[in-house]
Each structure stands twice: as C-alpha cells, then as structure tokens.
Amino acid sequence: MSKDFSSYKEIKRGLQNGAVTGESLVKGYLQQIKANARLNVFNEVFEQEALVSAKAVDARIKSGTAGRLAGMVIAIKDNICYKDHKVTASSRILEDFTSIYSSTIVERLLAEDAIIIGRCNCDEFAMGAANENSFFGAVKNFADETRVSGGSSGGSAVAVQAGMCHAAIGTDTGGSVRQPASFCGVVGFKPTYGRISRHGIISYASSFDQVGTLTKSVDDAALLFEIMAGADEFDGTLSQRPVPKADAHTKDSGKKKIAYLQEALSSPGVDADVKNTLINSIEKLRAEGHAVKAISFEYLEYLVPAYYILAMAEASSNLARYDGVHYGYRSPNATDLTSTYKLSRSEGFGKEVKRRIMLGTFVLSAGYYDAYYAKAQKVRRLIKEQTNKILQEYDFLLTPTAPEPAFPIGKKEKDPVVTYLYDIFTVQASLAGLPAISLPTGNNSKGLPLGLQLLGKGFAEEELLNFSEYFLQL
C-alpha cells in the first residue's frame, strides 16, 4: 500500500515534488481494495478506467493545467449517477441499470480532475443505519469485521477508513454520512439542505436527501464542499447563496457559546464510553475558555417518529417509479400488467425497503393522512423553530453522533425500531435542514471508533468547518 495521506494537501505536495504520481496513488488504492475485498465495500471497481484517468491527470499536472482535485482518488456511493456506469442503489430492482447521464456532483468533481475509483455498497435505496440492507450483503467495519459499518453510506465510510481511496461521497437523509463516519473514525460532513445539487442522485426522501463527504480531514471536507456546492439549473431547491471558498477555511479558536444535550448524558440508552467522550470534550472546551452549557430539547422524543413518518411517506412516493415496466428488474413470472407490478416490486425490493414503502403509503392514505403525515409536518416545523432558537443563543450544538459504537452485524436486524433509534442525534439536523459534522474522537477500549457531532446555523458551513478544525486538535 502507498503512503496513507492524512489530507489532500499532503498528496498535492507529493505530486508537485514528484514523490508520488496519480497513477501510483491509484495502484496503491487498488491494491488495498483487493487485499480487503472481504469487507464488501465496493459494488464495482473502475480499475482500468481509474488508471487511464490517472495517467491523463499526471500529464495535466506536468503541463500545469490540472484541476483543483488532481490526484484525489474518490469513491462514490452507489446511488449517485455516473454516465455509462451502472448505478443500483444496492437494490435488485436496479441490478443491471446503466445511467445515461452524470449527476451534477460527478461532473463537478471530474471537471477538477478527481479520479473516481468505483461505486460503494450502501443500504438499499439509502434506507438503513447499518449497511445490512444491501442486496449485495453487509459492509464490514475495518476496525472490527464482526461489526457494522453504519448506514446508509457504510461502504463510502469504510473505503476511506481502510485506505481504499482518499475521500468518498455519500448521501445523508437522516444521518447516513455522519453515523457511518462515527462508526468508522472518519470525518462525515452534511451541509445545509439546498447547498449541493440532488440532480442525478437516486431519491429516497427528497426534502431530506443531501450529498455529504467522508474524509480524513476537515480541510478535505471544505474543499469538496466548495467544488460540489452552488447553484444548478437542474435542481430548483438549491440556494443561490455564494459558497464559501475552501482557501478561507482556517482553524477558528475564538471563544464560542456551545450547547449540549443533557439527555445525552442522562439517558441510559447512551453508551458509557460515548458519554465519557462527550464529558471530556466539554471539559476541554471549558478549559479553553468556551461557554459550554447543558440544554434540554423538549421535542427530543418526537425527532425519530417525525423523521420516519415523513421520510417513509416520501420514499413511498419516490419509489413508485420502480414498477418493472419502464426500466430495472422485471419478474420473469409476470403474465399481465398487474402481476408485472406486484411480482417485480415484491421480488425486486428488499425487506426494509418494502416495509418503508408500505408504512409510507399507509401514512399518506385517506383517513390517516391528517393523523400521521400532516401532524409530523407540524412537528417538523416546531423542531426546526426550536433548533434555530437554540442556535440564535449558541454558536453550535454538541451531541454524540450515535448513542453507541458500531454494533455486531445481525444484532439489531430483528427489531427495526431499535435500529431507527440509532438516528436519535442525527435526525435533528436533517429535520431542520441544518449543517452538521461528525468528528472522530478516538477509540473505546475495544478499539471501536467513537464520534461527536457539531450542528451549526443554516448556511454557516464555513463557521462550522473552521471550528471543527480547532475541535479536532483539542
């Protein structure tokens, strides 16, 4: 394996002084992918294509015409469209589907000479918190192969964790970048909703879905964010606000007011090591002169129910297009239109996806719409208003990313509600549409990574990233 670079700045220096080439980097990552194939990280590796791209990038570096990501080897989650490449969302229903266009983010990454090495395994249609719901099987955690990688962007997180690429792109609906980042000991960043184009991203819940990054450093998250974010004519939900320049990203050690959830320390459901990590960070921040205060969030118990009602309703609507008629899997046992719909969807979708479609259809149905969906929308508004009110008084909200470290594969599968509760700390940012970042805070006594989350004000990514850089060095 080639040298494990902790940031793209190191790679850039190596490329400039001739210590490495784009080609040698790709070869090193390919070697690591093959050595760790048992982790089940990639649904497809673009081996030859990545090597060809690397040679072209090396030539551009020599001629001085290379883009800002030249030599950065990136993996993308398998729900991100890349022209003339398969994209399956880790589902049987899209098993052999080839995309006819590239997502906006892929176009922007390639325009800056990033090298895409493959597409990563994920929970089917990004629905899951463990990466166990994939048609292609579970992704194993590099720190302990008996443990889950987190979900739904588990493959992307392990790809970075195990040195199979330098950075990876995932999507975050209710914590799908941040929670696996915590489980795998990497930096997981979700920007404000409406910052990065969703064009070419396979939809799960459109009012929540947001592209995010999995990196080894905050620096790299800031750079990738700047390149991928910004207005796009193909996504009408995007903000027109200017995107902060990554060059302006610095370590911010100015005195801050930080709130933390007292329930994170009082709840019996939060692991002791996670609590200790939070306490240690609070003490370090106070010692540095920051004002850190416990708060109680009155809608905490409604976060997960409101999120799942709304996300499942949107999933039911978004996944109606997979019918066995237009594209994707079609049951060989179908005999007419009705059996084509029924059998193709029954055989093509996995258990968790079917569960969410059925629950989503139920909460949208006549007689139940007002009782569930409309009520959840009102609760979402209250959660957003209350969270914004907290962030008017405080600069950041500090919480654990997940209540426990990575759990054993197969442990939570029997009761989906237990798995849903793993999103207790991450869904708040999703419901409120705010930026949040999971930062690695070391390992527990078993060597399992732990992470803490910082949640910031809407569209204040620069402030959040700058403080995160400082936080990691406490």
Order of alpha helices (4+ residues) and beta strands (2+ residues): alpha-alpha-beta-alpha-beta-alpha-beta-beta-beta-alpha-beta-alpha-beta-beta-alpha-beta-alpha-alpha-beta-alpha-alpha-alpha-alpha-beta-alpha-alpha-beta-beta-alpha
